[in-house]
Amino acid sequence: MFFLIALVIAIAWCMAILVVMNTGDQRTDYYRRPYLEALMYPVVVMAILGVIGSVMARFKWANDVQDSINELRRRGVPEANVPPTPPGFPVIEVIPEYSPPTDGPGKYCIKGVDRETKMDTTLHIHAESAANAKVKAELEGVIVTSLQKE
């Protein structure tokens, strides 16, 4: 009922504006075009009715349409002509290759330089870890340059 009252008020308001605009003032008679005057009333009325009708339809049927869409989603029926959306960006998972631990008890080959003679030297030491082998080599006077488990 509210929308019908608003419709009547809007139509009356537009008609009043059109009547006031066409008061017969002689200064505006020069700019009048008869074909535009004949089309002006129906076009304005149809435009007003269209705007008000679309507002009324929006309030009347919007909830019904939304309920129908929600019902289709609940049933699992895909919506027509809606392509699946791709992910935002590709995700690539890199899994590093397995390498056995290089540290631990065993025999280590240590290459380095002797502090006193300044000659290159190679030592083979049994140790509990790579750090332990490096310390043993330094205690024997060797500056360690490389360490490898055999």
C-alpha positions as a LaTeX table, in Angstrom:
\begin{tabular}{lrrr}
\hline
Residue & $x$ (\AA) & $y$ (\AA) & $z$ (\AA) \\
\hline
Met1 & 0.00 & 0.00 & 0.00 \\
Phe2 & 2.87 & 2.35 & 0.84 \\
Phe3 & 4.31 & 1.91 & $-2.65$ \\
Leu4 & 1.01 & 2.70 & $-4.34$ \\
Ile5 & 0.71 & 5.93 & $-2.36$ \\
Ala6 & 4.28 & 6.82 & $-3.30$ \\
Leu7 & 3.51 & 6.06 & $-6.94$ \\
Val8 & 0.49 & 8.36 & $-6.99$ \\
Ile9 & 2.43 & 11.17 & $-5.29$ \\
Ala10 & 5.32 & 10.84 & $-7.75$ \\
Ile11 & 3.05 & 10.90 & $-10.78$ \\
Ala12 & 1.16 & 13.92 & $-9.46$ \\
Trp13 & 4.42 & 15.71 & $-8.69$ \\
Cys14 & 5.79 & 15.13 & $-12.22$ \\
Met15 & 2.56 & 16.21 & $-13.85$ \\
Ala16 & 2.55 & 19.41 & $-11.77$ \\
Ile17 & 6.10 & 20.19 & $-12.85$ \\
Leu18 & 5.18 & 19.64 & $-16.51$ \\
Val19 & 2.15 & 21.90 & $-16.22$ \\
Val20 & 4.17 & 24.66 & $-14.55$ \\
Met21 & 6.87 & 24.36 & $-17.22$ \\
Asn22 & 4.30 & 24.80 & $-19.98$ \\
Thr23 & 2.52 & 27.83 & $-18.56$ \\
Gly24 & 2.19 & 29.52 & $-21.91$ \\
Asp25 & 4.95 & 32.03 & $-21.23$ \\
Gln26 & 5.68 & 33.76 & $-24.51$ \\
Arg27 & 9.41 & 33.80 & $-23.89$ \\
Thr28 & 9.47 & 29.99 & $-24.02$ \\
Asp29 & 7.10 & 29.64 & $-27.00$ \\
Tyr30 & 10.00 & 30.24 & $-29.37$ \\
Tyr31 & 11.88 & 27.16 & $-28.09$ \\
Arg32 & 8.94 & 24.76 & $-28.16$ \\
Arg33 & 8.91 & 21.89 & $-30.58$ \\
Pro34 & 5.52 & 20.22 & $-31.02$ \\
Tyr35 & 6.86 & 16.67 & $-31.47$ \\
Leu36 & 8.82 & 16.94 & $-28.22$ \\
Glu37 & 5.78 & 18.22 & $-26.34$ \\
Ala38 & 3.70 & 15.32 & $-27.60$ \\
Leu39 & 6.30 & 12.79 & $-26.39$ \\
Met40 & 7.19 & 14.52 & $-23.14$ \\
Tyr41 & 4.16 & 13.51 & $-21.05$ \\
Pro42 & 4.12 & 9.77 & $-21.84$ \\
Val43 & 7.90 & 9.42 & $-21.63$ \\
Val44 & 8.09 & 11.11 & $-18.24$ \\
Val45 & 5.20 & 9.07 & $-16.89$ \\
Met46 & 6.70 & 5.81 & $-18.20$ \\
Ala47 & 10.09 & 6.68 & $-16.71$ \\
Ile48 & 8.57 & 7.39 & $-13.32$ \\
Leu49 & 6.49 & 4.23 & $-13.43$ \\
Gly50 & 9.56 & 2.21 & $-14.44$ \\
Val51 & 11.69 & 3.53 & $-11.59$ \\
Ile52 & 8.99 & 3.04 & $-9.01$ \\
Gly53 & 8.09 & $-0.39$ & $-10.42$ \\
Ser54 & 11.70 & $-1.54$ & $-10.28$ \\
Val55 & 11.98 & $-0.39$ & $-6.67$ \\
Met56 & 8.77 & $-2.23$ & $-5.81$ \\
Ala57 & 9.94 & $-5.39$ & $-7.58$ \\
Arg58 & 13.25 & $-5.22$ & $-5.77$ \\
Phe59 & 11.56 & $-5.18$ & $-2.39$ \\
Lys60 & 8.88 & $-7.69$ & $-3.32$ \\
Trp61 & 10.94 & $-10.41$ & $-5.05$ \\
Ala62 & 14.52 & $-9.96$ & $-3.87$ \\
Asn63 & 14.12 & $-12.31$ & $-0.90$ \\
Asp64 & 12.40 & $-14.94$ & $-3.08$ \\
Val65 & 15.26 & $-14.94$ & $-5.58$ \\
Gln66 & 17.88 & $-15.14$ & $-2.81$ \\
Asp67 & 15.99 & $-18.01$ & $-1.16$ \\
Ser68 & 15.90 & $-19.89$ & $-4.49$ \\
Ile69 & 19.65 & $-19.45$ & $-4.95$ \\
Asn70 & 20.33 & $-20.66$ & $-1.40$ \\
Glu71 & 18.07 & $-23.70$ & $-1.96$ \\
Leu72 & 19.99 & $-24.64$ & $-5.11$ \\
Arg73 & 23.27 & $-24.36$ & $-3.22$ \\
Arg74 & 21.96 & $-26.59$ & $-0.45$ \\
Arg75 & 20.91 & $-29.24$ & $-2.97$ \\
Gly76 & 24.32 & $-29.13$ & $-4.65$ \\
Val77 & 22.96 & $-28.17$ & $-8.06$ \\
Pro78 & 25.55 & $-26.04$ & $-9.89$ \\
Glu79 & 24.38 & $-22.67$ & $-11.14$ \\
Ala80 & 24.08 & $-22.37$ & $-14.92$ \\
Asn81 & 26.88 & $-20.74$ & $-16.93$ \\
Val82 & 29.08 & $-20.08$ & $-13.90$ \\
Pro83 & 32.64 & $-21.22$ & $-14.59$ \\
Pro84 & 34.64 & $-22.54$ & $-11.67$ \\
Thr85 & 36.94 & $-19.94$ & $-10.21$ \\
Pro86 & 40.65 & $-20.69$ & $-10.37$ \\
Pro87 & 42.76 & $-20.37$ & $-7.25$ \\
Gly88 & 44.26 & $-16.99$ & $-6.49$ \\
Phe89 & 47.79 & $-18.07$ & $-7.34$ \\
Pro90 & 49.48 & $-21.39$ & $-8.09$ \\
Val91 & 50.94 & $-23.17$ & $-5.10$ \\
Ile92 & 53.96 & $-25.35$ & $-5.76$ \\
Glu93 & 55.20 & $-27.46$ & $-2.90$ \\
Val94 & 58.88 & $-28.25$ & $-3.05$ \\
Ile95 & 59.90 & $-31.36$ & $-1.13$ \\
Pro96 & 63.64 & $-31.52$ & $-0.58$ \\
Glu97 & 65.36 & $-34.76$ & $-1.46$ \\
Tyr98 & 66.42 & $-36.96$ & 1.41 \\
Ser99 & 70.09 & $-36.95$ & 2.27 \\
Pro100 & 71.44 & $-39.10$ & 5.07 \\
Pro101 & 72.97 & $-37.23$ & 7.96 \\
Thr102 & 76.61 & $-36.37$ & 7.36 \\
Asp103 & 77.35 & $-35.91$ & 11.03 \\
Gly104 & 77.77 & $-38.72$ & 13.52 \\
Pro105 & 80.34 & $-41.21$ & 14.77 \\
Gly106 & 82.79 & $-42.53$ & 12.21 \\
Lys107 & 85.99 & $-41.86$ & 10.32 \\
Tyr108 & 86.56 & $-38.34$ & 8.97 \\
Cys109 & 88.98 & $-37.14$ & 6.29 \\
Ile110 & 90.27 & $-33.69$ & 7.20 \\
Lys111 & 92.25 & $-31.56$ & 4.77 \\
Gly112 & 94.06 & $-28.49$ & 5.95 \\
Val113 & 97.39 & $-26.71$ & 6.52 \\
Asp114 & 99.92 & $-27.54$ & 9.24 \\
Arg115 & 100.57 & $-24.48$ & 11.46 \\
Glu116 & 104.29 & $-25.11$ & 11.90 \\
Thr117 & 105.41 & $-26.34$ & 8.46 \\
Lys118 & 102.76 & $-24.49$ & 6.40 \\
Met119 & 102.38 & $-27.61$ & 4.26 \\
Asp120 & 99.08 & $-29.09$ & 3.06 \\
Thr121 & 98.14 & $-32.13$ & 5.06 \\
Thr122 & 95.42 & $-34.78$ & 5.23 \\
Leu123 & 94.35 & $-36.50$ & 8.43 \\
His124 & 92.07 & $-39.50$ & 8.96 \\
Ile125 & 90.49 & $-39.29$ & 12.42 \\
His126 & 87.89 & $-41.39$ & 14.24 \\
Ala127 & 85.46 & $-39.04$ & 16.01 \\
Glu128 & 81.92 & $-38.86$ & 17.37 \\
Ser129 & 80.86 & $-35.91$ & 15.15 \\
Ala130 & 82.18 & $-33.52$ & 12.51 \\
Ala131 & 82.74 & $-30.82$ & 15.12 \\
Asn132 & 84.66 & $-33.29$ & 17.28 \\
Ala133 & 86.88 & $-34.24$ & 14.31 \\
Lys134 & 87.60 & $-30.57$ & 13.59 \\
Val135 & 88.64 & $-29.95$ & 17.22 \\
Lys136 & 90.94 & $-33.01$ & 17.21 \\
Ala137 & 92.61 & $-31.79$ & 14.01 \\
Glu138 & 93.13 & $-28.31$ & 15.47 \\
Leu139 & 94.66 & $-29.83$ & 18.62 \\
Glu140 & 97.21 & $-31.56$ & 16.37 \\
Gly141 & 98.12 & $-28.18$ & 14.81 \\
Val142 & 96.14 & $-28.34$ & 11.56 \\
Ile143 & 94.08 & $-25.40$ & 10.26 \\
Val144 & 91.01 & $-27.17$ & 8.77 \\
Thr145 & 89.98 & $-26.21$ & 5.23 \\
Ser146 & 87.61 & $-29.11$ & 4.47 \\
Leu147 & 86.02 & $-31.95$ & 6.38 \\
Gln148 & 84.34 & $-35.02$ & 4.91 \\
Lys149 & 82.95 & $-38.18$ & 6.42 \\
Glu150 & 84.30 & $-41.38$ & 4.87 \\
\hline
\end{tabular}
